Structures are given as C-alpha cells and as structure tokens.
C-alpha cells in the first residue's frame, strides 16, 4: 500500500488540472525549480487505527503555490484540488480501498513565499483499508 500522499498526488496528476509530476506537482515540500503554479501533497499523520488496524485514518495536506502576485490563480487551483479529492468515495487506488476522502478544512491562505507567490493549504481526512 502506498502512502496516502502518493496516491492522492497520482489522482491529481490524472485529473484535468494541468498538473505534471515533477514540474508542477510533487510530494513533500514545494521545490524552487518547479513551476510558479505548483502543488505539493504531504502526509500529516492521522488518527489511530480502528479495531483490527486494517481500517486506517491518515491525513494529508495539499499546499498550493500560485504565480507571483496572482492570488486568484492560486486560490482557484486550491479549490480545484479540493473538489477533486473531496469527491473520492469507495474507490480502489493502487491496491488500497479509499472509503472516503474528506476536506477537513476550507482553503487557508498561508501568506507569501520569498518570491511573493501566494500559498494556500487544504487539509484532508482519509479512511482507507487494504482491498
């Protein structure tokens, strides 16, 4: 079973958002060599497992960086990512059954990076198990 961040990154890569792994989409931290409009998906822990430890409840964060001075483009990408992931219910992805992916926050403006590019984050709770 992959990490939730890897599976959700691949979901975003396969969606019609114009994101490409390596240039505008990654796991972990946003990289300086990436496109200005970029997305990073990070594992953020989660909640203790239920019952027999087959049912897991991890959490992830999606961090979006918009183009320099373009708050609206960054926000729009964060909203698109939120809508794409929040729609996942009872799907099998890379050998894991995702019972649900739930946006546990709305879009948060996190300030600007050193190049004055806006940063946004959205947090998600996941329920998944092996298939």
C-alpha positions in Angstrom: 0.0 0.0 0.0 1.4 3.4 -1.0 1.5 6.4 1.3 -1.7 8.4 1.0 0.2 11.4 -0.3 1.5 9.3 -3.3 -2.0 8.0 -4.1 -3.5 11.5 -3.9 -0.7 13.0 -5.9 -1.4 10.5 -8.6 -5.1 11.3 -8.5 -4.3 15.0 -9.0 -1.9 14.1 -11.8 -4.7 12.1 -13.6 -7.3 14.9 -13.2 -7.8 17.6 -15.8 -5.9 20.2 -13.7 -2.8 20.6 -15.9 -0.5 19.3 -13.2 2.5 17.2 -14.1 4.6 15.2 -11.5 8.0 16.8 -11.2 7.3 20.2 -12.8 4.1 21.4 -11.1 3.2 18.5 -8.7 5.2 16.7 -6.0 5.1 15.1 -2.6 6.6 16.8 0.4 7.8 20.4 0.1 7.4 22.6 -2.9 10.7 22.8 -4.8 12.3 26.0 -6.1 12.8 24.6 -9.6 9.1 23.9 -10.1 6.6 25.9 -12.0 5.3 29.0 -10.2 1.8 27.4 -10.1 2.6 24.2 -8.2 1.1 21.7 -5.8 2.6 19.6 -3.1 0.9 16.7 -1.2 2.2 15.8 2.2 1.4 13.1 4.7 0.5 14.7 8.0 -0.2 11.8 10.3 -3.7 11.0 11.1 -5.8 9.3 13.7 -5.3 6.0 15.5 -6.5 2.9 13.6 -9.9 1.4 14.2 -10.4 -2.1 15.5 -8.1 -4.6 13.9 -5.7 -2.0 12.4 -6.9 -2.8 8.8 -9.0 0.4 8.7 -6.7 3.4 8.7 -7.4 7.1 9.0 -4.5 9.1 7.7 -4.4 12.8 7.0 -2.8 14.8 4.2 -2.2 18.4 3.4 -2.3 19.9 -0.1 -0.2 23.0 -0.4 -0.7 25.2 -3.5 1.7 28.0 -4.6 0.2 30.5 -7.1 2.1 32.6 -9.6 3.8 35.8 -8.3 1.2 38.3 -7.3 -1.7 36.2 -8.6 -3.8 35.3 -5.5 -6.8 34.3 -7.7 -4.9 31.7 -9.7 -3.5 30.1 -6.6 -6.9 30.0 -4.9 -8.5 28.6 -8.0 -6.0 25.7 -8.1 -6.5 25.0 -4.4 -10.3 24.9 -5.0 -9.8 22.5 -8.0 -7.6 20.2 -5.9 -10.1 20.3 -3.0 -13.0 19.5 -5.3 -11.1 16.6 -7.0 -10.0 14.9 -3.8 -13.1 15.6 -1.7 -15.1 13.7 -4.4 -13.3 10.4 -3.8 -15.6 7.8 -2.2 -15.4 4.0 -2.3 -12.6 3.8 -4.9 -9.7 1.5 -5.1 -6.4 3.3 -5.8 -3.1 1.4 -6.1 -4.3 -1.5 -4.0 -5.9 0.5 -1.3 -9.7 0.9 -0.9 -10.4 4.6 -0.1 -13.7 4.6 1.7 -13.7 8.4 1.7 -11.5 11.5 1.3 -13.0 14.4 3.2 -11.8 18.0 3.1 -11.4 18.7 6.9 -10.8 22.4 6.3 -11.6 25.0 3.8 -8.9 26.8 1.8 -6.4 28.6 4.1 -4.3 31.5 2.8 -0.8 30.8 4.3 0.9 34.0 3.2 3.5 34.6 0.5 6.8 32.9 -0.2 10.1 34.8 -0.7 9.2 35.5 -4.3 5.8 36.9 -3.4 3.9 33.9 -4.6 0.7 33.2 -2.6 0.5 30.0 -0.7 -2.7 28.1 0.2 -3.4 24.9 2.0 -6.2 22.4 2.4 -6.3 19.5 4.8 -8.0 16.1 4.3 -9.0 13.2 6.4 -8.9 9.8 4.7 -10.5 6.5 5.6 -8.9 3.6 3.8 -8.2 -0.1 4.1 -6.5 -2.9 2.1 -8.5 -4.4 -0.7 
